[in-house]
Amino acid sequence: MVTADAARNVVGIIGNVISFGLFLSPVPTFYRIIKKKTVEEFKPDPYIATVLNCLFWCLYGMPFVHPDSLLVVTINGVGLVLELAYLAVFFIYAQSKGRKKVAFGLGFDVVFFVAIAAISLTALHGTKKRSLMVGIVCDIFNIIMYGSPLTIMAKVIKTKSVKYMPFYLSLTNFLNGCCWTAYALIKFDIYMLVSNGLGAVSGAIQLILYAAYFKSTPKDDDDLAGKPTTEVQLSNTNAAAAARV
């Protein structure tokens, strides 16, 4: 008979694989940046935000904060490395203003993270209290980040076109949310459940919109004009990936 812990580990490993794919989703964007040697209209904000997100979920998964959450740390650790690599590429090819924005953003991430970590580990005693504080911080940031796809979904409804909302990204987003929701339910974790539940609902709505407006999308409207808008979608995906582990 399969135990709850074994089932949770299997679901968590599957979730790690899906989340890893989501973390890799910006690779084409940065390949384009490297090839053209310019960041064009792309912004570093999504990646700066995701770095902070990954840091907090790594902290959340530590044994002294929330025990038995190794799979939370593994995927967010990988995500953190990838996001920093993306920002390094951005920093290399950005103008002075863009470089300052990256430096300031990462500086803020570090200061804010250290402050929350210090309060959690010194002022709070016991994993229950630490999980409460860090988990709430993680969920607050993720709820804010879930505002990103709302602009995309509104644009889909307004234009009756899904060109700004890649199908496979929306599908993977939905599957990722469902997988980590199951993970959170097997060994109940309210903080992960909130983030993943919202992610699953967001992904489901995107798929419904895709089905509703796919036929009305102009077939010849396949240019690169939507790249910056797609970037917003990718930013949410990365944040969600960080949240769902």
C-alpha positions as CSV (number, residue, x, y, z in Angstrom):
1,M,0.0,0.0,0.0
2,V,1.3,3.4,-0.9
3,T,1.8,5.7,2.1
4,A,0.8,9.4,2.1
5,D,4.5,10.4,2.3
6,A,5.4,8.3,-0.7
7,A,2.5,9.7,-2.7
8,R,3.5,13.2,-1.7
9,N,7.1,12.7,-2.8
10,V,6.0,11.3,-6.2
11,V,3.6,14.3,-6.8
12,G,6.4,16.6,-5.6
13,I,8.9,15.2,-8.0
14,I,6.5,15.5,-10.9
15,G,5.8,19.1,-9.7
16,N,9.6,19.7,-9.7
17,V,9.8,18.6,-13.3
18,I,6.9,20.8,-14.4
19,S,8.2,23.8,-12.5
20,F,11.6,23.4,-14.0
21,G,10.1,23.6,-17.4
22,L,8.3,26.8,-16.4
23,F,11.5,28.3,-15.1
24,L,13.1,27.6,-18.4
25,S,10.3,29.3,-20.4
26,P,12.2,32.7,-20.7
27,V,15.2,31.0,-22.4
28,P,14.0,32.0,-25.9
29,T,13.7,35.6,-24.7
30,F,17.3,35.7,-23.5
31,Y,18.6,33.8,-26.5
32,R,17.1,36.6,-28.5
33,I,18.8,39.2,-26.2
34,I,22.2,37.5,-26.6
35,K,21.8,37.2,-30.4
36,K,20.9,40.8,-30.9
37,K,23.1,42.1,-28.1
38,T,20.4,44.3,-26.8
39,V,17.5,44.0,-24.3
40,E,15.2,45.9,-26.6
41,E,11.9,46.6,-24.7
42,F,12.2,43.7,-22.2
43,K,12.2,44.6,-18.5
44,P,14.1,43.0,-15.6
45,D,11.2,43.5,-13.2
46,P,9.7,39.9,-13.5
47,Y,13.0,38.3,-12.8
48,I,13.9,40.5,-9.9
49,A,10.5,39.7,-8.4
50,T,11.0,36.0,-9.0
51,V,14.4,36.0,-7.3
52,L,12.7,37.3,-4.1
53,N,10.0,34.8,-4.5
54,C,12.4,31.9,-4.8
55,L,14.4,33.1,-1.8
56,F,11.4,33.1,0.4
57,W,10.2,29.7,-0.7
58,C,13.7,28.3,-0.1
59,L,13.5,29.7,3.4
60,Y,10.0,28.3,3.9
61,G,11.2,24.8,2.9
62,M,14.0,24.7,5.4
63,P,13.8,22.2,8.2
64,F,13.9,24.9,10.9
65,V,11.0,26.7,9.3
66,H,8.7,24.1,7.7
67,P,10.0,20.5,8.1
68,D,9.6,17.8,5.4
69,S,9.6,20.2,2.5
70,L,12.9,19.3,0.8
71,L,11.2,19.4,-2.6
72,V,10.3,23.0,-2.0
73,V,13.9,23.9,-1.6
74,T,15.2,21.9,-4.5
75,I,13.1,23.5,-7.3
76,N,13.3,27.0,-5.9
77,G,17.0,26.7,-5.5
78,V,17.2,25.8,-9.2
79,G,14.8,28.6,-10.0
80,L,16.9,31.1,-8.1
81,V,20.1,30.1,-10.0
82,L,18.2,30.4,-13.4
83,E,16.7,33.8,-12.5
84,L,20.1,35.1,-11.5
85,A,21.5,33.9,-14.8
86,Y,18.8,35.7,-16.7
87,L,19.5,38.9,-14.8
88,A,23.2,38.5,-15.5
89,V,22.5,38.4,-19.2
90,F,20.2,41.3,-18.9
91,F,22.8,43.3,-17.0
92,I,25.5,42.6,-19.6
93,Y,23.4,43.8,-22.5
94,A,21.3,46.6,-20.9
95,Q,22.1,50.3,-20.9
96,S,23.2,52.1,-17.8
97,K,19.7,52.7,-16.6
98,G,18.8,49.1,-17.0
99,R,21.9,48.0,-15.1
100,K,21.1,50.3,-12.2
101,K,17.6,48.9,-12.1
102,V,18.9,45.4,-11.8
103,A,21.4,46.3,-9.1
104,F,18.9,48.3,-7.1
105,G,16.3,45.5,-7.4
106,L,18.6,42.8,-6.3
107,G,19.8,45.0,-3.4
108,F,16.2,45.5,-2.3
109,D,15.6,41.7,-2.5
110,V,18.6,40.9,-0.3
111,V,17.8,43.5,2.3
112,F,14.1,42.6,2.5
113,F,14.8,38.9,2.6
114,V,17.5,39.2,5.3
115,A,15.2,41.3,7.4
116,I,12.3,38.8,7.3
117,A,14.6,35.9,7.8
118,A,16.3,37.5,10.8
119,I,12.9,38.3,12.4
120,S,11.6,34.8,11.7
121,L,14.7,33.0,13.1
122,T,15.4,35.2,16.1
123,A,12.1,36.6,17.3
124,L,10.0,33.5,16.6
125,H,10.5,30.1,18.2
126,G,9.3,26.9,16.8
127,T,8.5,25.8,13.2
128,K,4.8,26.6,13.5
129,K,5.3,30.3,14.2
130,R,8.1,30.6,11.6
131,S,6.0,28.8,9.0
132,L,3.1,31.2,9.7
133,M,5.2,34.3,9.2
134,V,7.2,33.1,6.2
135,G,4.2,31.4,4.6
136,I,2.1,34.5,4.8
137,V,4.8,36.6,3.2
138,C,5.2,34.1,0.4
139,D,1.4,34.1,-0.2
140,I,1.2,37.9,-0.1
141,F,3.8,38.2,-2.8
142,N,2.2,35.5,-4.9
143,I,-1.2,37.1,-4.7
144,I,0.3,40.3,-5.9
145,M,2.0,38.6,-8.8
146,Y,-1.2,36.8,-9.8
147,G,-2.3,40.3,-11.0
148,S,0.0,39.9,-14.0
149,P,-2.2,37.4,-16.0
150,L,-5.3,39.5,-15.3
151,T,-4.0,42.2,-17.8
152,I,-3.4,39.4,-20.3
153,M,-6.8,37.9,-19.9
154,A,-8.5,41.3,-20.1
155,K,-6.6,41.9,-23.4
156,V,-7.8,38.5,-24.7
157,I,-11.4,39.4,-24.0
158,K,-11.0,42.9,-25.4
159,T,-9.3,41.9,-28.7
160,K,-10.9,38.5,-29.0
161,S,-7.5,37.2,-29.8
162,V,-5.2,34.7,-27.9
163,K,-2.0,35.7,-29.6
164,Y,-0.7,37.3,-26.3
165,M,-1.5,34.1,-24.3
166,P,0.6,31.1,-25.4
167,F,-1.5,27.9,-25.1
168,Y,1.3,25.5,-23.9
169,L,2.4,28.0,-21.3
170,S,-1.2,28.3,-20.0
171,L,-1.6,24.5,-20.0
172,T,1.6,23.9,-18.2
173,N,0.7,26.7,-15.7
174,F,-2.6,24.9,-15.0
175,L,-1.0,21.5,-14.6
176,N,1.7,22.9,-12.4
177,G,-0.9,24.5,-10.1
178,C,-3.0,21.3,-9.9
179,C,0.1,19.2,-9.1
180,W,1.3,21.3,-6.3
181,T,-2.3,21.7,-5.0
182,A,-2.4,17.9,-4.7
183,Y,1.0,18.0,-2.9
184,A,-0.3,20.6,-0.4
185,L,-3.5,18.5,0.3
186,I,-1.8,15.2,0.8
187,K,0.0,16.6,3.9
188,F,-2.1,19.7,4.5
189,D,-0.2,22.9,4.0
190,I,-2.4,25.9,3.9
191,Y,0.3,28.3,2.6
192,M,1.2,26.2,-0.4
193,L,-2.5,25.5,-1.0
194,V,-3.4,29.2,-1.2
195,S,-0.7,29.9,-3.8
196,N,-1.2,26.7,-5.8
197,G,-5.0,26.9,-5.7
198,L,-4.9,30.4,-7.1
199,G,-2.4,29.3,-9.8
200,A,-4.6,26.4,-10.8
201,V,-7.7,28.6,-11.0
202,S,-5.7,31.2,-13.0
203,G,-4.5,28.5,-15.4
204,A,-8.0,27.1,-15.8
205,I,-9.4,30.5,-16.7
206,Q,-6.7,31.1,-19.2
207,L,-7.5,27.7,-20.9
208,I,-11.2,28.6,-21.0
209,L,-10.5,31.9,-22.6
210,Y,-8.2,30.2,-25.1
211,A,-11.0,27.8,-26.1
212,A,-13.5,30.7,-26.3
213,Y,-11.3,33.0,-28.5
214,F,-9.0,30.7,-30.4
215,K,-11.3,30.6,-33.5
216,S,-11.6,34.4,-33.5
217,T,-7.8,34.9,-33.5
218,P,-6.5,36.1,-36.9
219,K,-4.4,33.4,-38.4
220,D,-2.0,35.7,-40.0
221,D,-1.5,37.8,-36.8
222,D,1.7,35.9,-35.8
223,D,4.2,38.7,-35.6
224,L,6.6,39.6,-32.8
225,A,4.6,42.6,-31.7
226,G,3.2,40.7,-28.7
227,K,6.6,39.9,-27.3
228,P,6.7,42.4,-24.5
229,T,3.2,41.5,-23.5
230,T,4.0,37.8,-23.5
231,E,6.9,38.7,-21.2
232,V,4.3,39.7,-18.6
233,Q,2.8,36.2,-18.9
234,L,6.2,34.6,-18.5
235,S,6.8,36.7,-15.4
236,N,3.7,35.3,-13.7
237,T,4.6,31.8,-14.8
238,N,8.0,32.1,-13.1
239,A,6.5,33.5,-10.0
240,A,3.9,30.8,-9.9
241,A,6.5,28.1,-10.4
242,A,8.3,29.4,-7.4
243,A,5.2,29.4,-5.4
244,R,4.0,25.9,-6.3
245,V,6.6,23.9,-4.6
